[in-house]
Every structure is written in structure tokens, then in C-alpha cells.
Amino acid sequence: MSAEAQTSQGYIKHHLTNMTYGKLPAGSYCDGEAVLAQDGWTLAHCDEQIDAMGFEAVHLDSMGWAISLGLLFSFLFSRMARKAAANPGAPTGWQNLVEMIVEFIDSTVNDIFHHRNKMVAPMALTIFTWIFLMNLMDLFPVDWLPHAAATISGNEHLYLKVVPTTDPNVTLGMSFTIFGLMIFFSMREKGVLGFVKELTLHPFHSSNTLVMLVLIPINLFLEAVALIAKPISLGLRLFGNMYAGEVIFILIAIMFGSGLVMGVFAGVLQWAWAVFHILVISLQAFVFTVLTVVYMAMAHDVQEEH
């Protein structure tokens, strides 16, 4: 770990910094020293380098863990599906757990979504399980994987965040994908004109043409704000809850270095917070899934204009 991590502030900062890969301009500085004589793509070793990389930088840890857990979910569920098809008897073990999850999500979707779209239920299942697995990484002790990565790579300055949902790029990326699907299905079900009317003729409406012309920009502003707020709140809610949980785990980990008594107290706190955090992990995955299904239902609702 870098020298900055010897202090509590540096320790926290190190654990909350992503493994960032990007293009550094020539003459970039790290801790006050120039590190590159010419432009080049590399891993960042300090905040100055991360800032210099700009918007094109990639968080390798968030992408890596998210993709790996997505592949793990696909492998496990496809394997269980093949096993269930080959052995239609009473499920056991992992197959029973998978079928319980599938039935739970299917029941949730049926209660909320009353339209015809074969994509919504599988999407809800994918979102719930994928987010749950990403959130579950928060239960790993905060030092294990970062220390292992630093030891294997031989780079003590290596950053590694193991919880993808503590990265707003991941959570907002997912929520804006849902937002894109909302717009697509709204236009498909209501037509472009119907979608425009939805944004401009509500919530205020008048039979008087002149009054309606005055109300249209007001309606458009209110509806646009409400529409854009959906993906932002969806992504930031998940990020905020998981980020706060990760910070608490890090703060508890700092206590282990404060002596025997504080170490024992930290162990109790860590256990208690981990047990409580299991509820947070599951609840956040469920909330994101339910809101996604609600937004899909809203996109499919075709209401008569007043």
C-alpha cells in the first residue's frame, strides 16, 4: 500500500479509489514528481494522475468485477436451467435456491407489470441477481482482496475497489440503460406523437387553446424534470447506500489497529454491521428491480388524453 495509506485518512482514501486506467499526457505528476516523458496509457498511482486522465479513463476494477459477476450469474443460472430440464423432479440444493429466486421475481413482475413484453421478467431477474452479487462483494473483509492484488502484482500503490455498486459510473450506467428502454417502449407503445403529448399536455390541461399554449412549456419542464429524475435517483440511491456501507466497514477496519480492546470491539461491530448489511444488500437489489419494473409498466401505459 502507498505511503499515504499509513494514516487513517490515507487508508480510507486508498480503499475508496478505483483502479483507473487511462491516457496520461507527457509531464504528468504524481506526488510532486514527473512520471512520464511522453503521452501513454497506464494505471494511475495517485490522484493527480487520475485527474489528468480525464473522462476517457476506465475503472478496471468496477468493470472487471461487474462483468465477472455477470458471467458467474449467467453460468450458474443456465446450468441450473439445463439441470432442471434434464431432471424435472423435485429440486434440491442450488437448483431449489435458483427456482425460488425465479419464482419470487416472476411473482413480483406479475403483480406490477400487466402488459405483454417477454423481456421484462428476464430483465428483472438479471438486474436483481446481478446487483445482489455485486452488493455481496461488500461482505468481503476490506483488506483481503486489495492486499492480495497488491502482492500478486508487486505494486504496493495498486488501487482496488471490489464493490462495483460503490462506483456511480456502474449504478448510473445501469439506470440510464433503463431510462433508454423507458423512452424506447414509451415511443413504441404510444407513438412519437403520443409520447410528446404525454410530456406537454400533463399535468395541466385546458380546453382553451391560448391557455394551453401557455401551459405547454410549463408541462414540458415539469415532466422533463420528473422523467430525468427517475434514472438519476435510481442510480444514486443504490450508489449512496452501498458507498455508505463500504465506508463504515473501512472505519471499523481502522479500529483493529488501535489496540486489543478496540480490536475486540471492532470485531463485534464488524459482525453486527455485516449481519445488518445483508438486509441492505438484498433490499437495494430488490428496490432497483421493482422500480425498473414500475418504470417499464409506466412506459407501456397508454392513457387517453384529457
LOKELO-888433 format. One record per residue (C-alpha): residue number from 1; x, y, z. Coordinates in steps of 0.5 Angstrom, whole numbers, plus 500, padded with zeros to 3 digits. Example, Ala and Ser with C-alpha at 12.3 -4.5 7.8 and 13.67 -1.06 7.14 Angstrom:
! LOKELO-888433
     k     x     y     z
     1   525   491   516
     2   527   498   514
END
This chain:
! LOKELO-888433
     k     x     y     z
     1   500   500   500
     2   502   507   499
     3   506   512   504
     4   499   516   504
     5   496   510   507
     6   500   510   513
     7   495   515   516
     8   487   514   517
     9   486   519   512
    10   490   516   507
    11   488   509   509
    12   481   511   507
    13   483   515   501
    14   486   509   498
    15   481   504   499
    16   476   508   496
    17   480   510   490
    18   479   506   484
    19   484   502   480
    20   484   507   474
    21   487   506   467
    22   487   512   462
    23   492   516   458
    24   497   521   461
    25   500   527   458
    26   507   528   458
    27   510   531   464
    28   504   529   469
    29   506   529   476
    30   505   524   482
    31   506   526   489
    32   510   532   486
    33   515   529   481
    34   514   528   474
    35   513   521   472
    36   512   521   464
    37   516   524   459
    38   511   523   453
    39   504   521   453
    40   502   514   454
    41   496   509   457
    42   498   507   464
    43   495   505   471
    44   494   511   476
    45   498   511   482
    46   496   518   485
    47   490   523   485
    48   494   527   480
    49   494   522   475
    50   487   520   476
    51   485   528   475
    52   490   528   469
    53   487   522   465
    54   480   526   465
    55   474   523   462
    56   477   517   458
    57   479   514   464
    58   477   507   465
    59   475   504   472
    60   478   497   471
    61   476   494   478
    62   469   496   477
    63   469   494   470
    64   472   487   472
    65   468   485   478
    66   462   487   475
    67   463   483   468
    68   466   477   472
    69   460   477   477
    70   455   478   471
    71   458   472   468
    72   458   468   474
    73   451   469   475
    74   450   467   467
    75   454   461   468
    76   450   459   475
    77   443   460   472
    78   444   457   465
    79   447   451   469
    80   441   450   474
    81   436   451   468
    82   439   445   464
    83   439   441   470
    84   432   443   472
    85   430   441   464
    86   434   434   465
    87   431   432   472
    88   424   435   472
    89   423   432   479
    90   424   436   486
    91   429   441   486
    92   435   440   491
    93   441   445   493
    94   443   450   489
    95   437   449   484
    96   432   450   489
    97   435   456   491
    98   435   459   484
    99   428   457   483
   100   426   460   489
   101   429   467   486
   102   426   466   479
   103   419   465   482
   104   420   471   487
   105   422   475   481
   106   416   473   477
   107   411   474   482
   108   414   481   483
   109   413   482   476
   110   406   480   475
   111   404   484   481
   112   407   490   478
   113   407   489   470
   114   400   488   467
   115   403   488   460
   116   405   484   454
   117   413   484   454
   118   417   478   454
   119   423   482   456
   120   421   485   463
   121   421   479   467
   122   428   476   465
   123   431   483   465
   124   428   484   473
   125   431   477   474
   126   438   479   471
   127   438   486   475
   128   436   483   482
   129   441   478   482
   130   447   482   478
   131   446   487   483
   132   446   483   489
   133   452   479   487
   134   456   486   486
   135   453   488   493
   136   455   482   496
   137   462   483   495
   138   462   489   501
   139   462   483   506
   140   469   481   504
   141   474   484   509
   142   476   490   506
   143   484   489   506
   144   484   482   504
   145   483   483   496
   146   487   489   496
   147   493   486   499
   148   492   480   495
   149   492   484   489
   150   498   489   491
   151   502   482   493
   152   501   479   486
   153   502   485   482
   154   508   487   486
   155   505   494   486
   156   504   497   493
   157   501   503   490
   158   495   499   487
   159   488   501   488
   160   483   496   488
   161   475   497   490
   162   472   491   490
   163   464   493   490
   164   462   495   483
   165   456   499   486
   166   460   504   490
   167   462   507   484
   168   457   512   481
   169   459   510   474
   170   456   503   475
   171   450   505   478
   172   448   511   474
   173   450   507   467
   174   445   501   469
   175   440   507   471
   176   441   510   464
   177   440   504   461
   178   434   503   464
   179   432   510   462
   180   434   509   455
   181   429   503   455
   182   423   507   458
   183   424   512   452
   184   424   507   447
   185   418   503   450
   186   414   509   451
   187   415   511   444
   188   414   504   441
   189   407   504   445
   190   405   511   445
   191   408   513   439
   192   412   519   438
   193   407   524   438
   194   403   521   444
   195   410   521   448
   196   410   528   446
   197   403   530   448
   198   405   526   455
   199   410   531   456
   200   407   537   454
   201   399   536   456
   202   400   534   463
   203   399   535   469
   204   396   542   467
   205   391   542   461
   206   386   547   459
   207   380   547   453
   208   382   554   452
   209   388   554   446
   210   391   560   448
   211   392   558   455
   212   394   551   453
   213   400   554   449
   214   402   558   456
   215   401   551   460
   216   405   547   455
   217   412   550   456
   218   411   549   464
   219   408   542   463
   220   414   540   459
   221   419   543   464
   222   416   539   470
   223   415   533   466
   224   422   533   463
   225   425   534   471
   226   421   528   473
   227   423   524   467
   228   430   525   468
   229   430   525   476
   230   428   518   475
   231   435   515   473
   232   439   519   477
   233   435   518   483
   234   435   510   481
   235   443   510   480
   236   445   515   486
   237   440   511   491
   238   444   505   490
   239   451   508   490
   240   449   512   496
   241   447   506   500
   242   453   502   498
   243   458   507   499
   244   456   509   506
   245   456   501   508
   246   463   501   505
   247   466   507   509
   248   463   504   515
   249   467   497   514
   250   473   501   513
   251   472   506   519
   252   471   499   523
   253   478   496   520
   254   482   502   522
   255   480   500   529
   256   483   494   529
   257   490   498   529
   258   488   501   536
   259   490   496   541
   260   487   490   544
   261   481   492   547
   262   479   497   541
   263   480   491   536
   264   475   486   540
   265   470   492   540
   266   472   493   532
   267   470   485   531
   268   464   485   535
   269   462   492   531
   270   464   488   524
   271   460   482   525
   272   454   486   527
   273   454   491   521
   274   455   485   517
   275   449   482   519
   276   445   488   518
   277   448   490   512
   278   446   483   509
   279   439   486   509
   280   441   493   506
   281   445   489   500
   282   438   485   499
   283   434   491   500
   284   438   495   495
   285   438   490   490
   286   430   489   491
   287   429   496   490
   288   433   497   484
   289   429   492   481
   290   422   494   483
   291   423   501   481
   292   425   498   474
   293   419   494   473
   294   415   500   475
   295   418   505   470
   296   417   499   465
   297   410   499   467
   298   409   507   466
   299   412   506   459
   300   407   501   457
   301   401   505   460
   302   397   508   454
   303   393   513   457
   304   387   517   454
   305   389   525   453
   306   384   530   457
END
